[in-house]
Amino acid sequence: MTDISDDFAATRRRFLGGATVAAATAATGLAAGLTPATAQAQTATPAGYRPSQTAPLKDVAGKVAYITGASSGIGLGIARAAYNAGMKVIIGYIDDTQIEGALALFADKSRVHAIKHDVTDRAGWVRLADEAEKKFGRVHLLVNNAGVGVRAQVAEATHNDFDWGFNVNVAGVFNGIQTFVPRMRAYGEGAHICTTSSMSGVLPGGKAGIYTASKFAAMGLMEALRIELEETNIGTSVYLPGAVNTNIGRSELYRPEQLKNAPRAATAAPLPRPPGGMPGNPPAPAGMDPIEAGEVVMAGIRNNDLFIFSHPEFKQGIAERFESVLASIPTGHQPTQERLNLERVTMRVPLYAAETAKLQARSK
């Protein structure tokens, strides 16, 4: 089988490398306007720097993966890619009408098992983990993929919109982490946790602010988790896809009754599609095939890449966002040495330099 992930991995490294150069250039200009002490703090190797965490799940054959929201779309693509790599796969699903067709795509049914699972149900997570271990043994890969597309602008959203979006897209991710990290630590065999965010977790376009905020939060959770687990054998990744052919436009079908909004008049015009082909729109046939996306994700997991990108066309938009952030930082105010000492822990986060060095070394 041709490994399409190699090409995407190379593209991702070039993409990140270009963004790194732009950021470094802006940072150098900023440092030039600061005192020597501040300039040194901005440009020196960050305190606590260490090489990037090795890849705990480089060899996946025979190991067990659990993917939430895996009866269609990206989740099913990741499940198929994990299966193709030799893993035993547990498919989490919520829609009874999809699971039979999903399971039909796997030739060896002895390596696939489906469990109906609502990611917002905390007690359900424990039951899920117990059933998974009973069926296949220790779970080495958790993919928090389940998500809903909340078609609501921040200024017009209801509390129901917010609660539904964050219950699934953020609390659902936390529930998975809280359930499996202790088990993975106890296994001691090397494991990995990956969460599907979105390009909307980097670029807040498309006027779907509740969705965007939830995907920013999911990305932040995974970055924080990488810091917490750096010295363990549990890797972490966040997947940031653009347009993929999925059923996220059907999310409203799964909104709990208690979080449904009262009927209201339709908006004058449909909202534009946010990055990634988001809420309120049918699947975009021009998007990436889910199995292609799944192969990219599995490559990132096996390399323990913190950020997994599959859509290089967003590079310019990402660069513009971060350039805007850098350009907004004041240069006229000089911090005291005491303040620099106080802020040293958070002023530079070692994992970013380590991740960049890893990607650059791999691209040579």
Buried (B, 14 or more C-beta within 10 A) or exposed (E): EEEBBEEBBEBBBBBBEBBBEBBEEBBEEBBEEBBEEBBEBBBEEBEEBEEBBEBBBEEBEEBBBBBBBBBBBBBBBBBBBBBBBEBBBBBBBBBEEBBEEBBEEBEEEEBBBBBBBBBBEBEBBEEBBEBBBEEBEBBBBBBBBBBBBBBBBBEEBBEBBBBBBBBBBBBBBBBBBEBBBEBBEEBEEBBBBBBBBBBBBBBBBBBBBBBBBBBBBBBBBBBEBBEEBBEBBBBBBBBBBBBBBBBBBBBBEBBEEEBEBEEEEEEEEEBEBBBBBBBBBEBBEEBBEBBBBBBBBBBBBBBBBBBBBBBBEBBEBBBEBBBEEBEEEEEEEEBEEEEBEEEEEEBBBBBBBBBBEBBEEEEE
